[in-house]
Amino acid sequence: MAAEATVEPVEVRSAWEVSGTLRAVLIVAPPLALAVLEVFHPRPDETAQGGMDVATWFVAFHVIQLVLIGPVALSVLLLADEFGRAQTWAVRIGMGIFLTFYSAYDAVAGIGTGLALHTARDLTPTQQDGIWDAVEDWPGLDPVVFPLAIVGTLGWVVALAAVALAARRVGAPAVQWVLFALAALFLMGGHPFPFGTLAFGSLFLGALLVVAGLPRRAAGG
């Protein structure tokens, strides 16, 4: 009977001099924060009044999300570093694309839509309906804004897929690289709950498993 194939762990060398508690916090805290935030993504009623009712939170939510995108990207880079792949083109370019394009999408589609709805509060009902008609399906149909989301998401997919493959390569437990792969796939469904929470939640769980092994790895040299 043929012996079961195994993956031999390989030596991993860190390229980033960040260690201890700070490293652990930077790895796990940002994806956890973003996973929780996505649960509260505003979901206005399909009316102009419903949109205006949540306009303030719509702006605030996307401002918070914009602030968290950078730390989440750093979390991914540190995870890649744990597997010796922080310097690879797939991780660095993927995260660079995600940071640039997803941040732009968040600012234009999220913050811009919220500000438009907030401004509409002081207008006549007819003007309010006009603004609502303009922004209701705008991000998903606009030939400039929608590609920002597509390109940004693809950057995320490339980077997380590279982290998943790196984890597999160094012999990490299957649950870790499966969670990173799921984080890549789920964001393709969009960032609002449930897909955003599933994406960043999967990243958090995988990161937590990695962090749990940091003291052991450090002790082993």
N, C-alpha and C positions, 0 to 999 in steps of 0.2 A: 504494500500500500504506500503510495507516494506521501512523503512528508509534507505537512501543511506549510505553505510559503509564509515567511515572516519578514518584517521590515526591520532591518538592523538600525538602531539609533546612530546618528552621526554627531560628531562634535559640533557644537554651535558656539560661535564667537560673537559677542555683542559689539556693535559698532557705535552705540550710543552710551555715553557715560552717565546714565541715570539709573540709580539703584535704590534699593530699600523701599520704605513706605511711600515715598513720592512716586516712584515708578509704578507701584501697585495701584495707587490712587488714579494716576493719569491713564492707566489702562482700563480700569473698570468703571470709574465714576461717569465719564462722559456718555458712553452708550447707555448706561442705566438711566441717566437724567433724560436723554432724548427718548428712550423707550417709554418712560412714564409720561413725558410731555405729550407725545403723540396721542395718548388716550384722550386728552382734552382738546384735540384739534376742533375748532369751531365748525359746527354743521348747521348753518342757517336754514330756516324754512325757505322753500322755493318761491319767495316773494320779495319784493323790494323792502318791505317793512322788516321782514325776517333778517335780511342782510344788514340793514342799518342797525338792528337791535344788537348784533354781535360785532359791529364794525370795530369798536375799541379793542375788544379781545382778539379780533382777527389780526389787527396790527400788532398788538403786544405779543401774541403767540408767535408770529413769524419773526419778530425781532429777537425773541428768546431763542428760537430755532436757529436763526442766523448766527447768533453768538456761540451756540453749541456745536455748529458744524466744524469749526476749527479744532476744538478739543477732541471731537470724535475722530477726525482725520489723524491727529497726533496719536490717539489710542491705537488706531490701525497700524501706524508706522512703528510704534513700540512693540506691538504684537509681532509684526514682521521681524523686528529685531530679535525677539525672543527665539525665532527660528532661523536666525542668521540671514534674513532676506531683506533687511531694511534698505539696502542699496540697489536692489534690482529695479530695472526700468518699469516693470509691470506695477509694482507697488508705488514707486515714486511718481510716475507719470499718471497712473490711475488716480491716486489721491490728489494730485495737482489738478487734474481735470474735474474731479468731484468738487474740490474746494472752489474752483473758479466758476464752473457752470451751474452747480447746484446752488451756490450762494447767490449768483445772479438771478436764477429762477425764483428763489425764495424772496429776494428783494423786490423783483418786478411783479411777479404773480401774487405773492402773498401780501407783502406790505403795501404794494401799489393798489391792489384790489381793496384792502381794508381802508386805506386813506380815501379812495374814491367813494366808498360807501359812507364813510364818516362825513365827508363833505356834503353828500346828498341830503343829510338831515336838514340842512338849512334851505333846501330848494322846494319848489312846488311839487305836488304829487305827480304831475305829468313829467317833470324833469327827473324826479326820483325813479320813476318807471323807466325812463330813457337810460339812466345810468345803470340800473339793474340789468336791463336788456343787453347793455354793452359789456358788463363784467361777468354776467352769469356763467357763460361758457367760454369766456375770453382766453384764459390760459391754455385750455385744452385745444383750442382751434387756431390760435394765433400762429402764423408761420414763423415768427421770430421767437416768441416766448416758449412755445411747446418744445422746440428742439433743444432749448437750454436744459429742460428737465431730462430729455432723452440722453443727451451727451453726458450730463452730470451723473446720471444713473449708470450709464455704461462705464464711466470711470470708476465708480464704486464697485461694480461687478468685476471688473478686471483686477482691481486691487485686492478685493476679498477672495477672489478665486486664487490669486497668487499666494495669499496667506494660507488658504486651505491646503493648497498643494505643498507649500513649504512645511506645514505641520505634518502632513502625511509623509513627506520625505525624511524628516528627522525622527520618525517613529512615534509621534504623539498619539495618544489614545484616539480611536476613531471618532468618539463623540466630539472631540475638539474640532477636528477639521470638517466634520459634518455640520456643526453649528456655524462655522465660518462660511461654508457653502450656502447654508440656508439664509444667512444674513445677506449674502449677495443676491439670492433669488427673490427674497421677499420684497426688497425695496423696488423691484420692478413693478410691483403692484401699486406704487405710490407711497408717500410718506404719512398720510392720515391713518388713524386706526381703522382696521386692524393691521394692515401690512407694515406700516412704519414701526409699530410696536413690536411686531414679530421680527422684523429685520434687526432693529437695534437691540431688542431683547435677546435674540440669538447671539449677536455679537457680545453682549454683556455676559451671557452664560459661558460662552467659549472663553472669553477673557478671564472670567472668574476661575475657571478650571486651570488656566495657564498660571494665573497669579498664585493659586494654591500650591503650585509646584515650584514657585520661585525660591522659597527658603531652602527647600531640599536641593534644588539645583545649585544654589549658591554654596551650600555646605559641601557639595560634592566637587566644588571648584569649577 
